[in-house]
Amino acid sequence: MAGFVDLNLPYVQEKESLQKLVETAAHLGYSTVAINYVVDYEEKKKEIVKPVSPAELFSTLPLVQGKSKPIKILSRLTLVVSDPSHCNILRATSTNIKFYDIFAVFPKNGKLFHVACTTLDVDLVCIHVTEKLPFYIKRPSVNVAIDRGIYFELIYVPAIKDSTMRRYTISNALNLMQICRGKNIILSSAAEKPLQLRGPYDVANLGWLFGLSESNAKAAVSTNGRAVLLHGETRKTASGVVYTKKKPRTSEEDESSPASKKAKTAL
């Protein structure tokens, strides 16, 4: 299994609080986290700031629990949009947009959900979990998003904080699962405090409540997150990213290999 990821650690201005969040994530076994900067037009917060670099947060990055390598810290920009004009900022040549690794959009209505799935150059589409879904999720939009390599994000912290939001989270998640069949889902925390973070295996178990199978739930905290990062990298390279994985040899392949090749391998 690929390393575990949490692509939604909300940005807070207090440096010490942000450090504790990242340190806790590393202690729980997450290899990669993304600090999430939210631009909400309804709150009139329209300025896109330059994300904090890992070097500004830590002189030495925390080590991932169970591994001897430091945690990887990425930056994510999330736009909360309620009007099509709000999406124009993604097409703008803002000096600070280029510093973000992941683009996400939180659509407030069905029309914008369709636009996000079919048109916008984003990596993630966020799903409502703190209230009843204000629109119907349509299969054609979801299918286009999956074909484009876009993933859907469900956050779990509201489900463990409040019983009402837990019902909304489960209900909205099940509505999505009926359409996407568990494909292209990531589970993130959106934790504002270290105590709200859960270990990756606990999060995968929560995925079962959201309608995910065991394999899809594990992928939602690991390999799917890796796919989101690769999708974001294609935007920077303007062409694509090749991801290779070494395939282990089977016993049948070893038996069918020529004797001369076996001898070279032995040497």
C-alpha positions as CSV (number, residue, x, y, z in Angstrom):
1,M,0.0,0.0,0.0
2,A,1.2,3.5,-0.8
3,G,1.9,6.0,2.1
4,F,-1.1,7.4,3.9
5,V,-2.2,10.9,3.1
6,D,-4.4,13.6,4.6
7,L,-5.0,16.3,2.1
8,N,-7.0,18.7,4.3
9,L,-5.2,20.3,7.3
10,P,-6.8,23.8,7.6
11,Y,-4.4,26.7,7.6
12,V,-4.3,28.7,10.8
13,Q,-2.2,31.8,11.3
14,E,-0.8,30.6,14.6
15,K,2.3,28.8,13.6
16,E,2.5,26.7,16.7
17,S,-1.0,25.3,16.2
18,L,-0.2,24.4,12.6
19,Q,3.1,22.7,13.7
20,K,1.2,20.5,16.2
21,L,-1.3,19.4,13.6
22,V,1.5,18.3,11.2
23,E,3.4,16.6,14.0
24,T,0.4,14.7,15.1
25,A,-0.3,13.6,11.6
26,A,3.3,12.3,11.3
27,H,2.9,10.5,14.6
28,L,-0.3,8.8,13.4
29,G,1.6,7.5,10.3
30,Y,0.6,9.9,7.6
31,S,3.4,10.3,5.0
32,T,1.9,13.3,3.2
33,V,-0.3,16.1,4.3
34,A,-1.7,19.2,2.6
35,I,-2.3,22.5,4.3
36,N,-5.6,23.8,3.0
37,Y,-6.1,27.5,2.3
38,V,-9.8,28.3,1.8
39,V,-11.1,31.3,-0.3
40,D,-14.8,31.8,0.5
41,Y,-16.5,34.4,-1.6
42,E,-19.5,34.4,0.7
43,E,-17.2,35.6,3.5
44,K,-15.7,38.2,1.1
45,K,-12.3,36.5,1.5
46,K,-11.0,36.8,-2.0
47,E,-7.3,37.3,-1.6
48,I,-5.1,34.3,-2.5
49,V,-2.1,34.4,-0.2
50,K,1.2,32.7,-0.8
51,P,1.3,29.4,1.1
52,V,3.7,28.9,3.9
53,S,6.7,26.8,2.9
54,P,7.7,23.7,4.9
55,A,11.0,25.4,5.7
56,E,9.1,28.3,7.4
57,L,7.2,25.8,9.6
58,F,10.0,23.5,10.6
59,S,13.8,23.6,10.7
60,T,13.7,19.8,10.7
61,L,10.6,18.0,9.4
62,P,8.9,15.5,11.8
63,L,9.6,11.9,11.0
64,V,6.7,9.6,10.0
65,Q,5.8,7.0,12.6
66,G,7.2,3.6,11.6
67,K,9.4,5.1,8.9
68,S,12.7,6.8,8.8
69,K,11.7,9.5,6.4
70,P,10.2,13.0,7.1
71,I,6.6,13.9,6.4
72,K,5.9,15.6,3.1
73,I,4.0,18.9,3.4
74,L,2.0,20.3,0.4
75,S,-0.2,23.3,-0.2
76,R,-3.8,23.2,-1.3
77,L,-6.2,25.9,-2.5
78,T,-9.9,25.4,-2.0
79,L,-12.4,27.8,-3.6
80,V,-15.9,27.9,-2.1
81,V,-18.0,29.0,-5.0
82,S,-21.7,30.0,-5.4
83,D,-21.5,31.7,-8.7
84,P,-19.8,30.8,-12.0
85,S,-17.8,34.0,-12.0
86,H,-16.0,32.8,-8.8
87,C,-14.3,30.1,-10.9
88,N,-12.5,32.7,-13.1
89,I,-9.7,33.0,-10.6
90,L,-8.5,29.5,-11.6
91,R,-8.0,30.8,-15.1
92,A,-6.3,34.0,-14.0
93,T,-2.5,34.3,-13.9
94,S,-2.3,35.1,-10.2
95,T,1.3,35.3,-8.9
96,N,0.4,33.2,-5.9
97,I,-1.7,30.4,-7.6
98,K,1.4,28.8,-9.0
99,F,2.7,28.0,-5.5
100,Y,-0.2,25.6,-4.8
101,D,0.2,21.9,-5.4
102,I,-3.5,21.0,-5.3
103,F,-6.7,22.8,-6.5
104,A,-10.0,22.0,-5.0
105,V,-13.5,23.5,-5.4
106,F,-16.5,23.4,-3.1
107,P,-19.6,24.0,-5.2
108,K,-22.7,25.3,-3.5
109,N,-25.2,24.3,-6.1
110,G,-25.9,21.7,-8.8
111,K,-24.9,23.9,-11.7
112,L,-21.5,24.6,-10.3
113,F,-21.0,20.9,-9.3
114,H,-21.5,20.1,-13.0
115,V,-19.1,22.8,-14.1
116,A,-16.5,21.6,-11.6
117,C,-16.8,18.0,-12.8
118,T,-16.8,18.7,-16.5
119,T,-14.8,21.9,-17.1
120,L,-12.7,23.3,-14.3
121,D,-9.0,22.4,-14.0
122,V,-9.1,21.1,-10.5
123,D,-8.0,18.0,-8.6
124,L,-10.7,17.7,-6.0
125,V,-14.4,18.4,-5.7
126,C,-15.6,18.8,-2.1
127,I,-18.9,17.3,-1.0
128,H,-21.2,18.9,1.6
129,V,-21.2,17.0,5.0
130,T,-22.4,19.6,7.5
131,E,-25.9,20.0,6.0
132,K,-28.3,18.2,3.7
133,L,-26.9,18.1,0.2
134,P,-28.6,21.1,-1.6
135,F,-28.7,19.5,-5.0
136,Y,-28.9,16.1,-6.6
137,I,-25.7,14.4,-7.7
138,K,-26.1,13.4,-11.3
139,R,-24.4,10.4,-12.8
140,P,-23.2,12.0,-16.1
141,S,-21.3,14.7,-14.2
142,V,-19.6,12.2,-11.9
143,N,-18.7,9.9,-14.8
144,V,-17.0,12.8,-16.6
145,A,-15.1,13.8,-13.5
146,I,-13.8,10.2,-13.0
147,D,-12.8,10.1,-16.7
148,R,-10.9,13.4,-16.2
149,G,-9.1,12.0,-13.1
150,I,-10.9,14.3,-10.6
151,Y,-11.5,12.9,-7.1
152,F,-14.3,13.6,-4.6
153,E,-13.5,14.5,-1.0
154,L,-15.4,13.6,2.1
155,I,-14.2,15.0,5.4
156,Y,-14.8,12.9,8.6
157,V,-14.2,15.3,11.5
158,P,-17.8,16.7,11.5
159,A,-19.1,13.1,11.8
160,I,-17.2,12.6,15.0
161,K,-18.0,16.0,16.5
162,D,-21.8,16.2,16.2
163,S,-24.6,13.6,15.8
164,T,-26.6,15.8,13.4
165,M,-23.7,16.4,11.1
166,R,-22.9,12.6,11.4
167,R,-26.3,11.9,9.8
168,Y,-25.7,14.4,7.1
169,T,-22.2,13.1,6.4
170,I,-23.4,9.5,6.1
171,S,-26.5,10.4,4.1
172,N,-24.6,12.6,1.6
173,A,-21.8,10.1,1.3
174,L,-24.2,7.2,0.5
175,N,-25.9,9.4,-2.2
176,L,-22.5,9.9,-3.8
177,M,-21.6,6.2,-3.5
178,Q,-24.7,5.2,-5.3
179,I,-23.4,7.1,-8.3
180,C,-19.6,6.6,-8.3
181,R,-19.6,3.1,-6.8
182,G,-16.8,4.0,-4.4
183,K,-14.5,5.2,-7.2
184,N,-12.3,8.3,-7.0
185,I,-13.0,9.0,-3.3
186,I,-10.6,10.4,-0.8
187,L,-11.2,10.8,3.0
188,S,-9.7,13.8,4.7
189,S,-9.9,15.2,8.2
190,A,-10.3,19.0,8.0
191,A,-9.1,18.8,11.6
192,E,-8.6,22.1,13.4
193,K,-7.1,20.5,16.5
194,P,-4.7,17.6,16.9
195,L,-7.2,15.6,19.0
196,Q,-9.6,15.6,16.1
197,L,-7.1,13.6,13.9
198,R,-7.6,9.9,13.6
199,G,-5.1,7.2,12.4
200,P,-5.4,6.1,8.8
201,Y,-6.8,2.6,9.7
202,D,-9.5,4.2,11.9
203,V,-10.4,6.5,9.0
204,A,-10.6,3.6,6.6
205,N,-13.0,2.0,9.1
206,L,-15.1,5.1,9.0
207,G,-15.2,4.7,5.2
208,W,-17.3,1.6,5.7
209,L,-20.0,3.8,7.3
210,F,-19.9,6.0,4.3
211,G,-20.6,3.1,2.0
212,L,-17.1,2.2,0.9
213,S,-15.9,-1.3,0.5
214,E,-12.8,-2.4,2.5
215,S,-10.5,-2.0,-0.5
216,N,-12.0,1.3,-1.6
217,A,-11.8,2.7,2.0
218,K,-8.1,1.8,2.3
219,A,-7.5,3.4,-1.1
220,A,-9.3,6.6,0.0
221,V,-6.5,7.3,2.6
222,S,-3.6,6.1,0.5
223,T,-3.4,5.4,-3.3
224,N,-6.2,7.7,-4.2
225,G,-4.4,10.6,-2.5
226,R,-1.3,9.7,-4.5
227,A,-3.4,9.9,-7.7
228,V,-4.6,13.4,-6.7
229,L,-1.0,14.6,-6.2
230,L,0.0,13.2,-9.7
231,H,-3.1,14.9,-11.2
232,G,-1.9,18.2,-9.7
233,E,1.6,17.7,-11.0
234,T,0.3,17.4,-14.6
235,R,-0.8,21.0,-14.3
236,K,2.8,22.2,-13.5
237,T,4.4,20.0,-16.2
238,A,1.8,21.0,-18.8
239,S,2.0,17.5,-20.3
240,G,1.8,14.6,-17.9
241,V,3.5,12.5,-15.3
242,V,4.6,9.0,-15.7
243,Y,4.3,6.8,-12.6
244,T,6.1,3.5,-12.8
245,K,5.9,0.6,-10.3
246,K,8.2,-2.5,-10.3
247,K,6.2,-5.7,-10.8
248,P,7.5,-8.6,-8.7
249,R,8.4,-11.7,-10.6
250,T,6.2,-14.8,-10.2
251,S,7.4,-18.3,-9.8
252,E,6.0,-19.2,-13.2
253,E,8.1,-16.5,-14.8
254,D,11.2,-17.7,-13.0
255,E,10.6,-21.3,-14.3
256,S,10.1,-20.2,-17.9
257,S,13.3,-18.0,-17.9
258,P,16.2,-19.4,-20.0
259,A,19.0,-21.1,-18.1
260,S,21.5,-18.5,-19.3
261,K,19.4,-15.7,-18.0
262,K,19.0,-17.5,-14.6
263,A,22.8,-17.8,-14.4
264,K,23.3,-14.1,-15.0
265,T,20.6,-13.2,-12.4
266,A,22.4,-15.4,-9.9
267,L,25.7,-13.6,-10.5
